[in-house]
């Protein structure tokens, strides 16, 4: 069993190495890493806000099985009733069309 002081020394050595490698690469190891943004999620959030401004709610299917009929589908509701709906929901394109007044 190793002593606490040898564990601390090991951790210090690990960080010295990590910092030396980062310095050699010219990067900052403490800098935040870039976040991967899913354009479809950004679009969904934008449409959710647009629906909210019109007093509506954008509801996404909770299905997690890609083979399910309503997987990745949406409904728009407002004032205790569904406004834009079909048996299996609609796509984001149809939601965008409806919210922009084109549908």
C-alpha positions in Angstrom: 0.0 0.0 0.0 1.4 3.4 -0.9 1.5 6.3 1.5 -0.5 9.5 1.0 2.6 11.5 0.3 3.6 9.1 -2.6 0.1 9.5 -4.1 0.4 13.3 -3.9 3.8 13.0 -5.6 2.3 10.9 -8.3 -0.5 13.3 -8.9 1.9 16.2 -9.0 4.1 14.4 -11.6 1.0 13.6 -13.7 0.0 17.3 -13.8 3.6 18.4 -14.5 3.5 16.1 -17.5 0.1 17.2 -18.6 1.1 20.9 -18.4 4.4 20.2 -20.3 2.5 18.4 -23.1 0.0 21.2 -23.4 2.7 23.8 -23.4 4.5 21.9 -26.2 1.3 21.9 -28.2 0.7 25.5 -27.5 -2.7 24.9 -25.8 -4.1 25.8 -22.4 -5.1 22.7 -20.5 -7.5 24.7 -18.3 -9.3 26.3 -21.3 -12.9 25.1 -21.9 -13.2 22.7 -24.7 -15.4 23.7 -27.7 -19.0 22.4 -27.5 -20.5 20.4 -30.3 -23.8 22.1 -31.3 -26.5 20.0 -33.0 -28.1 22.3 -35.7 -31.4 20.3 -35.4 -31.5 21.0 -31.6 -30.8 24.7 -32.2 -33.7 24.8 -34.7 -36.0 23.0 -32.3 -35.2 25.5 -29.6 -35.8 28.4 -31.9 -39.2 27.0 -32.9 -40.0 26.3 -29.3 -39.4 30.0 -28.5 -41.4 31.1 -31.5 -44.3 28.9 -30.4 -44.1 30.4 -26.9 -44.3 33.9 -28.3 -47.6 32.9 -29.9 -48.9 31.4 -26.7 -48.4 27.9 -27.9 -46.3 24.9 -26.8 -44.1 22.7 -29.0 -44.2 19.2 -27.7 -41.7 16.5 -28.8 -42.4 12.8 -28.9 -40.8 11.0 -26.0 -40.1 7.9 -28.0 -36.5 6.7 -27.9 -36.9 3.9 -30.5 -36.0 5.2 -34.0 -38.3 2.5 -35.5 -41.3 3.9 -33.7 -43.8 5.7 -36.0 -43.8 8.9 -33.9 -40.1 9.0 -33.1 -38.7 12.5 -33.5 -42.1 14.0 -34.2 -43.8 17.1 -32.8 -47.2 18.5 -31.8 -48.2 22.1 -31.2 -50.8 22.7 -28.5 -52.4 25.8 -27.0 -55.3 26.6 -24.7 -56.0 22.9 -23.8 -56.2 21.7 -27.4 -54.0 20.5 -30.1 -53.6 22.9 -33.0 -51.1 21.2 -35.3 -51.3 17.5 -35.0 -51.7 14.3 -36.9 -52.0 10.8 -35.5 -48.2 10.4 -35.5 -47.1 14.1 -35.1 -45.5 16.4 -37.6 -41.9 17.2 -38.7 -39.9 20.3 -37.8 -40.4 21.6 -41.3 -44.2 21.4 -40.8 -43.9 23.1 -37.4 -41.8 25.9 -38.9 -44.3 26.3 -41.8 -47.2 26.6 -39.3 -45.6 29.0 -37.0 -44.5 31.3 -39.8 -48.1 31.5 -41.0 -47.4 29.7 -44.3 -49.3 26.6 -43.4 
